[in-house]
Amino acid sequence: MRKGCLRVLMAIFSIAGPAHLVAQQATGQVPRIGYLAFGSRTGTTAPYTEAFRQGLRELNYVEGKNLNVEYRFADGKIERLPELVEELVRLKIDILVVNSAVVAHAAKKSNVTLPIVVASMGDYRGLVSSFARPGGNVTGLTHISGELVGQRLELLKEIVPKVSRIALLSSADATMAKSMFNDAQGAAKAFGVSFQLVEIKVQNPDIEGVFRLLAKERVGALITEASGPIALHRKRILELVEKNRLPAMHSEQEWPNAGGLMSYGANRVELYRRAAVYVHKILGGAKPADLPVEAPMKFEFIANLNAAKHIGLTIPPNVLVRADRVIR
């Protein structure tokens, strides 16, 4: 009799998914989560959203069966975030998944008290007490590391040894990028380059004006940081980078995938897939305050030889051999 009951329970589990959902489904209750992204549904956010959905599927969640997901996208309009947050909260979601610190801060300002999972956290200040013990209702994953900007500077200097002026292109609201920029000044001095910060406004950005400034300042190479507002304008930034024949180092592999020269950073797609694990743990009873923020295990260097050819640049073999992937 006991073996028969066990087989029945196992059969229910195979259909319903994770064990903690079986009881909820028995009473007709299906967990509901909200997913809110700064970008658009079909734009630069799309591969990340799909990675998150893939992560859910790997954990046996089937949307519409044992989990409901409400998707919302701000289309790059930061002023829309508060209303979208409130809309999701009204739907009585159990967890709010957001794609960046910008969106998480908007949720915090709206006094959201339910669990918040950040798929790719940049500026964590004001969101968690520490990575080890977040201490509040926010947790998730981060794509940053204090040494990243210095390492990107080093790679640029190896590829363009004669460069004397390098700029970091950041969104005006990215305070963590400013901190990392300041921390990288010592590395810039060691490499013998002038390192300056150039910001793009979140609202009504003047991308062309930024590149006119770069030309005026005789900037010889560029680093782009990984904020939503910067990613939102990726296509135009890459067009102007190529037009100005400007060697550029990007923070995520989607840039060289889209035609950029190279990137060095965390695999952001993997972070979004891992965000599903946090959803799974919280639905199982874990508290965000006790779930450490996960940092990347490795950083990847991607080089695009086609992009190098378009701007008349040769990537030295000793640098190319260190690439995790080369686009030809």
N, C-alpha and C positions, 0 to 999 in steps of 0.2 A: 504493500500500500504506500509506504513512504517513497519507494523508488518511482511509483507511478506519479505521485504528487510532484516529485522532483522533475520528472520529464515534462509535466504540464507547465511548471514554472519556467523551465528552460525554453520551452516553446514560446511562451508569452514573452520572455526576454528577447528572443531572436526577432520577434515581430516589433515589439514596442521600443527596443533600443536599450539605453543605459538603465540599470536597475532602479535608480531613484525616480525614474519616470513611470514605472509600472503602476505604482499606487495612484499617481495623478491620473493616468489614463483610465484606471478602473473607475474613477469618479467622473470621468469625462473632462478632466482638466488637463490642458496641454500648455506647457510653458510658452511664454511669448517674450521674445527679445526684440529690441529696437536696434537698428544699424543706421548710424548717421555719419555721412561723409561730407567733407568740405567741397569736394569736386562734383563732377557730374556722373550720372549713371553710366554713360557710354564713353566718357573721356579717359583721362589718365588714371582715374580711380578704378576703372573696370577690372584690370588684372588682379588688383588687390582684393576687390569684393569677391571675385571668383575664387581666389585662394582661400578666403575665409569660409566660403561655402564648401569648398573641398575639404577643409579641416573638419567642418561639421559632419560631412558624409563619412569621413574616416572614423568618426566616433559613433557611427550608427544613427545619426540624427537624419530624419527625413522630413524636409520642410512640408508643412501641411498635414503631417501625420502625427509625429511625436514632438514636433517643435514648430511654432509659428514665428516667422521673422518679418518684421515690418521695416522696409528699406526707405530711407529718406536721403536726399542729396541737395546740398545748398547751392550747387552750380557756381561755386566760387564767390558767392555773395555772403560775406560774413554777417551782414545785418539780418539774414534769414535764419541764422542758427537758433536764436532764442525761440522763435515761433515753432520751428521744427522740433526742438527739444520738448516744448510744451505739448505739441501735438502727439508725440510719442508717449509722453507720460500719461496723457488722457486716455490712451489705449490700454493702460494698466499693464505695461510691460514689466517683466521680472528683472531684466538686465538691460542696460544701455551699452552697446558697443560703438565706439567712436574711432575714427581713423587717425586722429592726430590730437596733439595737446591743445591746439586752437579750439577744436570742437569740445574737448573735455573742459576747458576753462569756461566756455559758453554754458555748458551744462551746470558747472559749479556756481556760476553767477545766477543761474535760474533756480538755485537751491534744490537741485536734484539730490535726493538722499538714497535712492536705490543704487545697487552696485553698478559701477562704470568700469568697463574694460577698454583700455586704450591699445589699439593694435600696433601703433608705431609712435612712441612718445619721444618728443624732442625736449621741449622745455618742461621738465617735471616739477619745477618749483611752484609751490602753491597747490599742487595736486597730491603729492605724497610726501610723507615725512622723510622717508629714506627708501632706497631700493629694497633693502633687506626687510624692513617693516613699514609698509605704506601707511598704516595707522588710521586710514579713513575708509571712504567708500570707493576709492579709485585704485586700480592696479592695472597690470598689463605688461607690455613689452616696450623696450627702448631701442632705438637705432643708433644711439650716440656713444661716443667714447672720447675722452679728453684728448687723446693723442691723434685723432683722425685728421684734423686740419693740418697739423704739422707733417703727417705722413703724406697727405695730398700735396703739400708744398714741396716736399722732398722729391716726389715722383715728377712733378712738373719741372722742377729744376734739373732733374736728370734728362728729361726729354727735350727741354729748351734751355740748355746751359747758359745761354747769353741773356736770358730774361732778367730784367732788373726791377720791374714793377709788376706785382700781381695783386688782383682785387678779389675779394670775397663778395659774391652777389647774394644778398639775403633779403628776406621780406622785412619790412619796417617793424613788425610786431614780434620778430623772433629774438627774444632777449637771450635765449640760450646760445644762439649763434654768435651774438655779440660777445658773450662771455668766452666762448671757444676761440673767437677771433683774437681777443685780448691775450688769452693764454698762449696763442701761437706766435706772438710777436717775437719771443725769444728764438724760436726756430727760424723765423724769417730773417732775423739778424744774423744767425749762424750761417744761413744759406746765401747771405749777401743780397737780399732783395728787400724792396720797400713793399709793405703789405698794407693795403687799405680796404676799408669797408664801404661798399656801395649798396644802398637799400632801394627796394622797390615798394611803393605804397601798396597796401592791401586793397584799398578802394581806388578806382580810377588810376591804375598804374600806367606810367609813361615808360614803356619798355624801350622805345626808340630813343627817348631822351637819355636813358641810362647808358646806352651804347655810344651816344654822342659824347657823354661825359667821359666814358672809358677811353675814347679816341683822343679827346682833349688832354686827358691826364697821361696819355701815352702808356697805358696799361698794356703789358705784353702777354699776359696770360690771365686766365679766369678760373675761379673755383665757385661752383654753385652749391648752396646749402639745401637741406632737404625739408623745406616747409611746404605746406599745401599751396600757398599763393605762388611760390616759385614753380612748383610742378604744374600748376594750372596753366602757366604760360610757357611750358616747355617747348612747344612747336615753334613759337615766335622767337624765343631765346636762341634755339638751335639755328634757326635761319639767319639771325643776326651774327651769331658766332662764326658761322661759315662765311657770310658776306664780308665780315671784317678780318677773316683769316686769323682768328684768335684761338690759340691752343687753350682748351678748357678741360678741367677736371670736375667731374660731377659726383654726387653723393650716392647715387643708386644706379643699378645696372639698366634700368628702363631708359636712361638717357642714351648710352651707346646703342642700345637696342633700337632706338628711334633715330639714330644717325649721329649721335654725339661722339666725341673723340675717345673718352675713357671715363671710367668711374672707379672709385675705391670706397667701399662701405659695406654695410650689412645687406644681406639679401632680404629686401623688404617684403617680397612675396612670401617668403618663409615665415616672417613675423606675423603676417595676417593669418596664415594657416595655423600658426601656434596660438593665435588669439582664441580660436575655437576651444582649445584645451582649458583656458580660463573660464569660458562660459560653462563648459562641462563641470568643472570643479565647483563653481558657484552654485549651479543648479543642484549639485550633490550635497550642498550644505556648507561649503567653505565660505569664509568671510574675506572680502577684498583686503581688509586690514591686515590679514595674516598671510596673504599670498605675495611673496616677493616679486618685485618687478624683474622681468627676465631680460638680461643683456645678451647681445649676439655672441655666439660661440666663436665665430670667425668673421673676417672681413674679406671681401672678394675684389680682385683687381681685374677689370674688364677693359680691353683695348679694341678699338675699331680702326682697322687699317684703311678702310674705305674713306672714313672721315679724315684720317691723316693725309691721305692722297689729295683730297679736295682742298686742303689748306696748304699743300706743299710742304708737309712735315714728314720726317722719317723718325720712327720710334726706334731707338737703339736696340740691337739684339739682346744686350744684357738686361734691358728693362722688359722687353717683350717676353723673354723666357720666364719671367716671374708672374706673368698674367695667368689668372685662373681660366680665362676664356679669351680667345682672340676672334674677332669678327673680321672676316676677309671678304 
